[in-house]
Amino acid sequence: MDPAAGRAGGLDAALAAARSWIRPPAMRSVGEGFEVVGYDASQRAYVWRRDSGGGQKTGARASGSGPVLKAVIDASAASPIENLSLIVEGWDSSTAEVFLDGRPADRVRSGRIRGLLGDGLAVWIELRSTKPVALEMRGGGAREDSRAGG
C-alpha cells in the first residue's frame, strides 16, 4: 500500500506530525492567571500551570464562571501545528470549551487529571495549521462531573 494514499494523509501528514513534535511552535499566554511551562516532548503536550492565587485577582476567571486560558500558538511552515495537546495544572473544572480564532473548536477531547498535589485537565484538539492561531479555553463551573468533548 502506498503510504501517500493512506486515510490520514499518508507521508505528508506523517512528516507534518514529525515537524510539529521536533520543532513545536511557540505558545505564549495573552491572558492572565495561567503561565505556559513549555512543551514537554515526552508527553507531546504543552504544559500550563495556574498562577499561584488561582488567577482570582488577575482575570483568569470571568465573574460567575470557571477558569479562562488565552494563548497564541505561533505556528509556521517550519513549526506547524498537527493536532494539539495541553496539560493544564490547576484547572478547577472538569470541562473546557475550546475556541480557535474566536470560533468553537470542532473536535476536542478532554479528561480530568487527579493528583496528590492538585487536579488538572488534559485536552486534545484536532487542529492543523501553519499560521498563528488564537486559543481560548473556558471552564464551566468548578468541580463539575460532566465530560467535555465532541
Contacts in CASP RR format, 6 or more apart in sequence:
PFRMAT RR
TARGET T0000
AUTHOR 0000-0000-0000
METHOD contacts of the structure
MODEL  1
MDPAAGRAGGLDAALAAARSWIRPPAMRSVGEGFEVVGYDASQRAYVWRR
DSGGGQKTGARASGSGPVLKAVIDASAASPIENLSLIVEGWDSSTAEVFL
DGRPADRVRSGRIRGLLGDGLAVWIELRSTKPVALEMRGGGAREDSRAGG
3 10 0 8 1.000
3 11 0 8 1.000
3 14 0 8 1.000
4 10 0 8 1.000
4 11 0 8 1.000
4 12 0 8 1.000
13 82 0 8 1.000
16 80 0 8 1.000
16 82 0 8 1.000
16 128 0 8 1.000
17 82 0 8 1.000
17 83 0 8 1.000
19 78 0 8 1.000
19 79 0 8 1.000
19 80 0 8 1.000
19 82 0 8 1.000
20 79 0 8 1.000
20 80 0 8 1.000
20 81 0 8 1.000
20 82 0 8 1.000
20 83 0 8 1.000
21 41 0 8 1.000
21 44 0 8 1.000
23 78 0 8 1.000
23 79 0 8 1.000
24 39 0 8 1.000
24 41 0 8 1.000
24 46 0 8 1.000
24 79 0 8 1.000
25 73 0 8 1.000
25 74 0 8 1.000
25 75 0 8 1.000
25 76 0 8 1.000
25 79 0 8 1.000
25 80 0 8 1.000
25 81 0 8 1.000
26 73 0 8 1.000
26 74 0 8 1.000
26 79 0 8 1.000
27 36 0 8 1.000
27 38 0 8 1.000
27 39 0 8 1.000
27 46 0 8 1.000
27 71 0 8 1.000
27 72 0 8 1.000
27 73 0 8 1.000
27 74 0 8 1.000
27 135 0 8 1.000
28 36 0 8 1.000
28 71 0 8 1.000
28 72 0 8 1.000
28 74 0 8 1.000
29 35 0 8 1.000
29 36 0 8 1.000
29 69 0 8 1.000
29 70 0 8 1.000
29 71 0 8 1.000
30 70 0 8 1.000
30 71 0 8 1.000
30 72 0 8 1.000
30 134 0 8 1.000
31 59 0 8 1.000
31 60 0 8 1.000
31 68 0 8 1.000
31 69 0 8 1.000
31 70 0 8 1.000
31 71 0 8 1.000
32 51 0 8 1.000
32 55 0 8 1.000
32 58 0 8 1.000
32 59 0 8 1.000
32 60 0 8 1.000
33 50 0 8 1.000
33 51 0 8 1.000
33 54 0 8 1.000
33 55 0 8 1.000
33 58 0 8 1.000
33 59 0 8 1.000
33 60 0 8 1.000
33 69 0 8 1.000
34 48 0 8 1.000
34 49 0 8 1.000
34 50 0 8 1.000
34 51 0 8 1.000
34 55 0 8 1.000
34 60 0 8 1.000
34 67 0 8 1.000
34 69 0 8 1.000
34 88 0 8 1.000
35 48 0 8 1.000
35 49 0 8 1.000
35 51 0 8 1.000
36 46 0 8 1.000
36 47 0 8 1.000
36 48 0 8 1.000
36 71 0 8 1.000
37 47 0 8 1.000
37 48 0 8 1.000
37 49 0 8 1.000
37 89 0 8 1.000
38 46 0 8 1.000
38 47 0 8 1.000
39 45 0 8 1.000
39 46 0 8 1.000
39 47 0 8 1.000
40 46 0 8 1.000
40 47 0 8 1.000
40 87 0 8 1.000
43 85 0 8 1.000
43 87 0 8 1.000
44 85 0 8 1.000
45 85 0 8 1.000
45 86 0 8 1.000
45 87 0 8 1.000
45 122 0 8 1.000
46 84 0 8 1.000
46 85 0 8 1.000
46 86 0 8 1.000
46 87 0 8 1.000
47 86 0 8 1.000
47 87 0 8 1.000
47 89 0 8 1.000
48 69 0 8 1.000
48 86 0 8 1.000
48 87 0 8 1.000
48 88 0 8 1.000
48 89 0 8 1.000
49 88 0 8 1.000
49 89 0 8 1.000
49 90 0 8 1.000
50 60 0 8 1.000
50 67 0 8 1.000
50 88 0 8 1.000
50 89 0 8 1.000
50 90 0 8 1.000
50 91 0 8 1.000
50 92 0 8 1.000
51 58 0 8 1.000
51 60 0 8 1.000
54 60 0 8 1.000
54 61 0 8 1.000
54 90 0 8 1.000
55 61 0 8 1.000
55 67 0 8 1.000
59 68 0 8 1.000
60 67 0 8 1.000
60 68 0 8 1.000
60 69 0 8 1.000
61 67 0 8 1.000
61 68 0 8 1.000
62 68 0 8 1.000
62 138 0 8 1.000
64 141 0 8 1.000
65 138 0 8 1.000
65 139 0 8 1.000
65 140 0 8 1.000
65 141 0 8 1.000
66 92 0 8 1.000
66 93 0 8 1.000
66 138 0 8 1.000
66 139 0 8 1.000
66 140 0 8 1.000
66 141 0 8 1.000
66 142 0 8 1.000
67 91 0 8 1.000
67 92 0 8 1.000
67 93 0 8 1.000
67 137 0 8 1.000
67 138 0 8 1.000
67 139 0 8 1.000
68 136 0 8 1.000
68 137 0 8 1.000
68 138 0 8 1.000
68 139 0 8 1.000
69 88 0 8 1.000
69 135 0 8 1.000
69 136 0 8 1.000
69 137 0 8 1.000
70 134 0 8 1.000
70 135 0 8 1.000
70 136 0 8 1.000
71 134 0 8 1.000
71 135 0 8 1.000
71 136 0 8 1.000
72 132 0 8 1.000
72 133 0 8 1.000
72 134 0 8 1.000
72 135 0 8 1.000
73 81 0 8 1.000
73 84 0 8 1.000
73 129 0 8 1.000
73 132 0 8 1.000
73 133 0 8 1.000
73 135 0 8 1.000
74 132 0 8 1.000
75 81 0 8 1.000
75 129 0 8 1.000
75 130 0 8 1.000
75 131 0 8 1.000
75 132 0 8 1.000
75 133 0 8 1.000
76 130 0 8 1.000
76 131 0 8 1.000
77 130 0 8 1.000
80 128 0 8 1.000
80 129 0 8 1.000
80 130 0 8 1.000
81 127 0 8 1.000
81 128 0 8 1.000
81 129 0 8 1.000
81 130 0 8 1.000
81 133 0 8 1.000
82 128 0 8 1.000
83 124 0 8 1.000
83 125 0 8 1.000
83 126 0 8 1.000
83 127 0 8 1.000
83 128 0 8 1.000
84 124 0 8 1.000
84 125 0 8 1.000
84 127 0 8 1.000
84 135 0 8 1.000
85 122 0 8 1.000
85 123 0 8 1.000
85 124 0 8 1.000
85 125 0 8 1.000
86 121 0 8 1.000
86 122 0 8 1.000
86 123 0 8 1.000
86 125 0 8 1.000
86 137 0 8 1.000
87 113 0 8 1.000
87 120 0 8 1.000
87 121 0 8 1.000
87 122 0 8 1.000
87 123 0 8 1.000
88 96 0 8 1.000
88 120 0 8 1.000
88 121 0 8 1.000
88 122 0 8 1.000
88 123 0 8 1.000
88 137 0 8 1.000
89 118 0 8 1.000
89 120 0 8 1.000
90 118 0 8 1.000
90 119 0 8 1.000
90 120 0 8 1.000
91 119 0 8 1.000
91 120 0 8 1.000
91 121 0 8 1.000
91 139 0 8 1.000
92 119 0 8 1.000
92 142 0 8 1.000
92 143 0 8 1.000
93 121 0 8 1.000
93 139 0 8 1.000
93 140 0 8 1.000
93 141 0 8 1.000
93 142 0 8 1.000
93 143 0 8 1.000
93 144 0 8 1.000
94 111 0 8 1.000
94 112 0 8 1.000
94 121 0 8 1.000
94 143 0 8 1.000
94 144 0 8 1.000
94 145 0 8 1.000
94 146 0 8 1.000
94 147 0 8 1.000
94 148 0 8 1.000
95 110 0 8 1.000
95 139 0 8 1.000
95 140 0 8 1.000
95 141 0 8 1.000
95 144 0 8 1.000
95 146 0 8 1.000
95 147 0 8 1.000
95 148 0 8 1.000
96 108 0 8 1.000
96 110 0 8 1.000
96 121 0 8 1.000
96 123 0 8 1.000
96 137 0 8 1.000
96 138 0 8 1.000
96 139 0 8 1.000
96 140 0 8 1.000
96 148 0 8 1.000
97 104 0 8 1.000
97 137 0 8 1.000
97 138 0 8 1.000
97 139 0 8 1.000
97 140 0 8 1.000
97 148 0 8 1.000
98 104 0 8 1.000
98 105 0 8 1.000
98 108 0 8 1.000
98 123 0 8 1.000
98 125 0 8 1.000
98 135 0 8 1.000
98 136 0 8 1.000
98 137 0 8 1.000
99 105 0 8 1.000
99 134 0 8 1.000
99 135 0 8 1.000
99 136 0 8 1.000
99 137 0 8 1.000
99 138 0 8 1.000
100 125 0 8 1.000
100 127 0 8 1.000
100 133 0 8 1.000
100 134 0 8 1.000
100 135 0 8 1.000
101 133 0 8 1.000
101 134 0 8 1.000
102 134 0 8 1.000
102 136 0 8 1.000
105 125 0 8 1.000
105 126 0 8 1.000
105 127 0 8 1.000
106 126 0 8 1.000
107 125 0 8 1.000
107 126 0 8 1.000
107 150 0 8 1.000
108 123 0 8 1.000
108 124 0 8 1.000
108 125 0 8 1.000
108 126 0 8 1.000
108 148 0 8 1.000
108 149 0 8 1.000
108 150 0 8 1.000
109 123 0 8 1.000
109 124 0 8 1.000
109 148 0 8 1.000
109 149 0 8 1.000
109 150 0 8 1.000
110 121 0 8 1.000
110 122 0 8 1.000
110 123 0 8 1.000
110 124 0 8 1.000
110 147 0 8 1.000
110 148 0 8 1.000
110 149 0 8 1.000
111 121 0 8 1.000
111 122 0 8 1.000
111 123 0 8 1.000
111 147 0 8 1.000
111 148 0 8 1.000
112 119 0 8 1.000
112 120 0 8 1.000
112 121 0 8 1.000
113 119 0 8 1.000
113 120 0 8 1.000
113 121 0 8 1.000
113 122 0 8 1.000
114 120 0 8 1.000
123 137 0 8 1.000
123 148 0 8 1.000
127 133 0 8 1.000
END
